[in-house]
Amino acid sequence: MKNYHNTSPTPQWRGKYFASAVIMDGVMSICKMGLSNCRNLTSVVILTVEYIGNHTFMFCVNFTSITLPDSVTSIEEFTFYSCVRFVS
């Protein structure tokens, strides 16, 4: 099982260079704070993930939409904390 792990709380590059993301087939979980602080991120498409960890999209202040597959079985608390523009 493949997992996406954030190894640094706030890398220098985080959120500066992309506005959207696709979590590809084969990734089964996005761990705690996986995409947090991506301030330019507006949308995410997730293809096969089952688990989304705590604070995954925390402080993604321009985040507006996400596409989730039927495979998602668990979304932890505060996953969308401070996503003030999130609509769908």
Residue pairs with C-beta under 8 A, 6 or more apart in sequence:
1 28
1 29
2 26
2 27
2 28
3 27
3 28
3 29
3 30
3 31
4 23
4 27
4 29
4 30
4 31
4 34
5 31
5 34
6 31
6 32
6 33
6 34
6 35
6 36
9 33
10 36
10 37
14 37
14 38
15 37
15 38
15 39
15 40
15 41
15 60
16 40
17 40
18 38
18 40
18 41
19 40
19 41
19 42
19 43
19 62
20 41
20 42
20 43
20 44
20 45
21 35
21 38
21 41
21 43
21 44
21 45
22 44
22 45
22 46
22 47
23 30
23 44
23 45
23 46
23 47
23 48
23 49
24 47
24 48
25 47
25 48
26 48
27 47
27 48
27 49
28 48
28 49
28 50
28 51
29 49
29 50
29 51
29 52
29 53
30 46
30 49
30 51
30 52
30 53
30 56
31 53
31 56
32 53
32 54
32 55
32 56
32 76
33 53
33 54
33 55
33 56
33 58
34 52
34 53
34 56
35 41
35 44
35 56
35 57
35 60
36 55
36 56
36 57
36 58
36 59
36 60
37 58
37 59
37 60
38 57
38 60
38 63
39 59
39 60
39 61
39 62
40 62
41 57
41 60
41 62
41 63
42 62
42 63
42 64
42 65
43 63
43 64
43 65
43 66
43 67
44 57
44 63
44 65
44 66
44 67
45 66
45 67
46 52
46 66
46 67
46 68
46 69
46 72
47 69
48 69
48 71
49 68
49 69
49 71
49 72
50 71
50 72
50 73
50 74
51 72
51 73
51 74
51 76
52 72
52 74
52 75
52 76
52 79
53 76
53 79
54 76
54 77
54 78
54 79
55 78
55 79
55 81
56 76
56 79
57 63
57 66
57 79
57 80
57 81
57 83
58 78
58 79
58 80
58 81
58 82
58 83
59 81
59 82
60 82
60 83
61 82
61 83
61 84
61 85
62 85
63 80
63 83
63 85
63 86
64 85
64 86
64 87
64 88
65 86
65 87
65 88
66 86
66 88
80 86
